Amino acid sequence: MGIQVEGLHHVYGAPGWAHREALRGVDLAIADGERVAIMGPTGSGKSTLVQHFNGLLRPTRGRVEVDGIDLWAPGPDRDDRLAEARRRVGLVFQFPEQQLFAETVWDDIAFAPRNLGCDEAEVAARVERAMALVGLDPDLGRRSPFSLSGGQMRRVAIAGVLAMMPRVLVLDEPTAGLDPRGRQALVELLRRLHRESGIAVVLVSHDVDEVAAVAERVVLLRDGRIEADGPVEAVLADADLLARCRLTPPATVRLLDELARRGVPVNRARVDLDAAEAELVAAAPFLPAAPPVAGDGPRRRRGDRGPSGPASPPAPRDDGNRVPRREGSP
């Protein structure tokens, strides 16, 4: 059933003291197995919204449901409902490696299933499955998480959430602080996670190229409201819409847009790299020939006659009898 948000408002502070309305009537549904990106400029309400998905924040007004469970409805079982929502919706914060604390990688990943009351056989099965899903070598389980690289530590943190076996994985700026290779590896990990486990992935990001590679749907926030909600190709190819939210189109869209402006028949809404590459291959016959680059062509030997002018003088022959030039001599 997924996540259902209706009329969600959230206000930080109190009237007259640091009062700020972060969400202003958000309606949103995320189905099982979807790959959704939540985008927007800084301060648009992205992180505030996803922290309502498993009850970390309580709405000022509105309703949040997870698989039909109303998280904040009155009743003596509210704590049980919140605990179940947090099991079903796993949230990975920015820089999650800062939350690692155990002596070994294994114990860190095992912390959540042990807290859920799983027996040790079930804990071991969940840890092994989570490590395999994020591509961690089983031998790393005996090592301290603080001896790993930044990218490996982030995988350990994600594995710790996956060990709860959630139905939805929410990641808040998961590639922040990683180098280009680490970012690419994490993007590939998220795609493989969805493909192999069928888990719903909700990605919070302002990186349009990252979103183009991971998501199939984009929810665009501005000033605490949903500005757009649609397929990734439609949202990320709309330059005017992105500009209103202080974002730019992905590199693939900018390239195809420039080719279309020059008369090359391409579909500029191809945001995924593979789709954009296929578009370029199909348009190859229509692409103009590359201009010659200065210095191209056969190299002339010293002494050959140039296209317009006398031959260049031949290089002096070194017969071994030349007197070495003294320093400062002409």
Sequence and secondary structure as in RCSB ss.txt:
>XXXX:A:sequence
MGIQVEGLHHVYGAPGWAHREALRGVDLAIADGERVAIMGPTGSGKSTLVQHFNGLLRPTRGRVEVDGIDLWAPG
PDRDDRLAEARRRVGLVFQFPEQQLFAETVWDDIAFAPRNLGCDEAEVAARVERAMALVGLDPDLGRRSPFSLSG
GQMRRVAIAGVLAMMPRVLVLDEPTAGLDPRGRQALVELLRRLHRESGIAVVLVSHDVDEVAAVAERVVLLRDGR
IEADGPVEAVLADADLLARCRLTPPATVRLLDELARRGVPVNRARVDLDAAEAELVAAAPFLPAAPPVAGDGPRR
RRGDRGPSGPASPPAPRDDGNRVPRREGSP
>XXXX:A:secstr
  EEEEEEEEEEEETTEEEEEEEEEEEEEE TT EEEEE STTSSHHHHHTTTTTSS  SEEEEEETTEETT SS
TTHHHHHHHHHHHEEEE SSGGGG  SSSHHHHHHHHHHHTT  HHHHHHHHHHHHHHTT  GGGGGS GGGS H
HHHHHHHHHHHHTT  SEEEEESTTTT  HHHHHHHHHHHHHHHHHH  EEEEE S HHHHHHH SEEEEEETTE
EEEEEEHHHHHT HHHHHHTT    HHHHHHHHHHHTT    TT  SHHHHHHHHHHHGGGS      TT S   
 TTS  SSS          S      TT  
